[in-house]
Amino acid sequence: MASVSIRRVLLVPTTSGSARAFSGAFTVAKRFKSTSQGLKERLSELIPEKQAQVKATKQELGKKSLGEVTVDMAYGGMRGIKGMIWEGSVLDPEEGIRFRNLTIPECQKQLPSAEGGEEPLPEALFWLLVTGEVPTAEQVKLISSEWAARSALPSFVEELLDRCPSTLHPMSQFSLAVTALQHESQFAKAYQSGIPKTKYWEYTYEDSMDLIAKLPNIAGRIYRNVYKDGKLPAINPNADYSANLATLLGFGDNAGFVELMRLYLTIHSDHEGGNVSAHATHLVGSALSDPYLSFAAGLNGLAGPLHGLANQEVLRWTMKMRDELGSTDVSDETIRDYVWKTLKSGQVVPGYGHAVLRKTDPRYTCQREFALKHLPTDPMFKLVSQLYNIVPGVLTEHGKTKNPWPNVDAHSGVLLQHYGLVEQDFYTVLFGVSRGLGVLSQLIWDRALGMPLERPKSLSTEHVRKMFNLKN
Ligand SMILES: CC(C)(COP(=O)(O)OP(=O)(O)OC[C@H]1O[C@@H](n2cnc3c(N)ncnc32)[C@H](O)[C@@H]1OP(=O)(O)O)[C@@H](O)C(=O)NCCC(=O)NCCS
């Protein structure tokens, strides 16, 4: 087996206690020799190391406090409660996401890209999420081939999708197909046959690889059934994951769209553990529900308008604004009035605000950079840019939202529509394909580290009042 040099990135806690990674001159990166070429083999080398680290962490720090929990936090959607371990990524309110200690620009620089392409390959991001290491181009190619080889759907799942009415939301079809694929779960079968806990991760790994591999075929089938003639091309065993997804959707010949898919699938993959789709997958997985059932739960959460569905809402809202104002070429004042109209009618401005972030989302910024490079004169991009200059000021004046800046969803739709993917109801399916990479890589680690059943304590209002001696 060839000896491969792999760059390893480490997550280092800061003095403030937040798990912020060292960056720039402080980046702690180690080069070391690995004898393994394949992902599963590499993972099996890393698991004992990580298990030992977790054991030592629990022994040394087990009784330390991670912070207080207030009554406001319990009523406030558990914002800010540090109560979960998530290895793949950490979100800093000011800086944004780091995938295994790498920022998005660092991923763009360091992760292998396709021949002739510039954006990182999501296969490489998956390897990074699973191992904490930057893979070689050769290792990335192996993942592309493996996913292509595992991509076929059982015929009953194809039939199930073909029978869905085109009025059933694409996200419901997506969730339905993933749940039905549970029929294939190796984890569920192995569990029934009585495997030891030490083997859980291996079956979770196999299911996760199968499931990720099948997502483009599910997404492509939904898209073709709902919006086109239902005919689907075959997966190309020599193409990368994003190129195959683009082909299944009917945009494989458009190099710009394929590059967009590589960026899109990379940046939407993971956003630490507390967001709804990640948390739902992790929570359901903690009951030892297999990866299919767990991810379906995550997809159902992603389908909510305050989470992933916001990306369809953004374009819908922006187009409605364009239609109502009669053009994309309108004054700042007119746009400002329109934003106020939305707020005064009691609606949120989609694509703005975030539960954790307090600055412009770097996932927004990299999509903006993509647009500046590939579609600088698109009139809808111009409108999105104008909104970026106006909405934060209006939201600040409005005075409610803690973060007036744009999030990832404020930009994704305008890129997709530029290339002709204009069916907004479908956008969250693409988000879901990407989210699979993040939440399933964590699920493998959940089983490798023996994460227990998740069961936080809840209280009634009566109980809370009694705790602090208030009358009921
Ligand atoms: C993302 C989001 C759900 C975060 O929610 P949150 O953590 O509760 O946000 P905040 O603490 O800032 O909310 C405080 C108030 O500001 C409001 N607010 C937040 N973002 C807002 C927005 N974009 N437009 C209008 N009002 C907004 C909230 O609705 C809330 O109002 P309330 O007190 O009447 O309930 C919220 O910002 C939102 O709804 N954004 C629009 C939808 C969106 O883009 N979602 C994708 C997220 S990646």
The ligand as a MOL file (V3000), in Angstrom:
LIG
                    3D

  0  0  0     0  0            999 V3000
M  V30 BEGIN CTAB
M  V30 COUNTS 48 50 0 0 0
M  V30 BEGIN ATOM
M  V30 1 C -32.5140 32.5200 11.5930 0
M  V30 2 C -33.5110 32.9340 12.6620 0
M  V30 3 C -34.6130 31.8800 12.7520 0
M  V30 4 C -32.7860 33.0280 14.0040 0
M  V30 5 O -33.7550 33.1810 15.0010 0
M  V30 6 P -33.4020 33.7610 16.4420 0
M  V30 7 O -32.1390 33.1610 16.9550 0
M  V30 8 O -34.6150 33.6020 17.2720 0
M  V30 9 O -33.1120 35.2850 16.0850 0
M  V30 10 P -33.1460 36.5350 17.0540 0
M  V30 11 O -32.7950 36.1560 18.4550 0
M  V30 12 O -32.3390 37.5730 16.4020 0
M  V30 13 O -34.6850 36.9240 17.0320 0
M  V30 14 C -35.1710 38.0290 17.7880 0
M  V30 15 C -36.3690 38.6250 17.0970 0
M  V30 16 O -35.9320 39.1710 15.8260 0
M  V30 17 C -36.7330 38.6460 14.8030 0
M  V30 18 N -35.9200 38.4320 13.6030 0
M  V30 19 C -34.8130 37.6720 13.4920 0
M  V30 20 N -34.4060 37.6480 12.2010 0
M  V30 21 C -35.2800 38.3970 11.5160 0
M  V30 22 C -35.4220 38.7070 10.1370 0
M  V30 23 N -34.5890 38.2420 9.2280 0
M  V30 24 N -36.4500 39.4960 9.7660 0
M  V30 25 C -37.3180 39.9720 10.6940 0
M  V30 26 N -37.2560 39.6740 11.9970 0
M  V30 27 C -36.2390 38.9040 12.3950 0
M  V30 28 C -37.2060 37.2970 15.3370 0
M  V30 29 O -38.3490 36.8350 14.6230 0
M  V30 30 C -37.4620 37.6170 16.7670 0
M  V30 31 O -38.7030 38.2720 16.8510 0
M  V30 32 P -39.7100 38.0110 18.0830 0
M  V30 33 O -38.9770 38.5290 19.2810 0
M  V30 34 O -40.9220 38.7970 17.7280 0
M  V30 35 O -39.9380 36.5490 18.1420 0
M  V30 36 C -34.1250 34.3260 12.3240 0
M  V30 37 O -33.1010 35.2730 12.2050 0
M  V30 38 C -34.9760 34.3100 11.0710 0
M  V30 39 O -36.1640 33.9970 11.1470 0
M  V30 40 N -34.3750 34.6540 9.8860 0
M  V30 41 C -35.0770 34.5800 8.6300 0
M  V30 42 C -35.1620 33.1540 8.1520 0
M  V30 43 C -33.8120 32.6210 7.7110 0
M  V30 44 O -33.0980 33.2840 6.9820 0
M  V30 45 N -33.4740 31.3930 8.1140 0
M  V30 46 C -32.2490 30.7310 7.7190 0
M  V30 47 C -31.2920 30.6280 8.8300 0
M  V30 48 S -29.7340 29.9790 8.3120 0
M  V30 END ATOM
M  V30 BEGIN BOND
M  V30 1 1 1 2
M  V30 2 1 2 3
M  V30 3 1 2 4
M  V30 4 1 2 36
M  V30 5 1 4 5
M  V30 6 1 5 6
M  V30 7 2 6 7
M  V30 8 1 6 8
M  V30 9 1 6 9
M  V30 10 1 9 10
M  V30 11 2 10 11
M  V30 12 1 10 12
M  V30 13 1 10 13
M  V30 14 1 13 14
M  V30 15 1 14 15
M  V30 16 1 15 16
M  V30 17 1 15 30
M  V30 18 1 16 17
M  V30 19 1 17 18
M  V30 20 1 17 28
M  V30 21 1 18 19
M  V30 22 1 18 27
M  V30 23 2 19 20
M  V30 24 1 20 21
M  V30 25 1 21 22
M  V30 26 2 21 27
M  V30 27 1 22 23
M  V30 28 2 22 24
M  V30 29 1 24 25
M  V30 30 2 25 26
M  V30 31 1 26 27
M  V30 32 1 28 29
M  V30 33 1 28 30
M  V30 34 1 30 31
M  V30 35 1 31 32
M  V30 36 2 32 33
M  V30 37 1 32 34
M  V30 38 1 32 35
M  V30 39 1 36 37
M  V30 40 1 36 38
M  V30 41 2 38 39
M  V30 42 1 38 40
M  V30 43 1 40 41
M  V30 44 1 41 42
M  V30 45 1 42 43
M  V30 46 2 43 44
M  V30 47 1 43 45
M  V30 48 1 45 46
M  V30 49 1 46 47
M  V30 50 1 47 48
M  V30 END BOND
M  V30 END CTAB
M  END
